[in-house]
């Protein structure tokens, strides 16, 4: 297997991504740039311009879950996030 064989699927996936529609996220204007920077850090394709909504490319279930998680961190009250984290730790302790 040469290097061009390994790169082929990524190149094909890149072509598919360009064909997918962009989704507009309903994000509070005060959080928009913060969410945008976090999604970029996660490697999620998104666009955000002045006085425009945040747009993202949803191209996989993993991307959708990451977007959901970022939005949840911004939109949920702190006590809900703390309870959710506690539940995760309890579930992990029971599994071990």
Secondary structure as UniProt FT lines:
FT   HELIX           3..19
FT   STRAND          22..25
FT   TURN            29..31
FT   HELIX           32..41
FT   TURN            42..43
FT   STRAND          46..47
FT   TURN            50..51
FT   STRAND          54..57
FT   HELIX           61..75
FT   HELIX           78..95
//
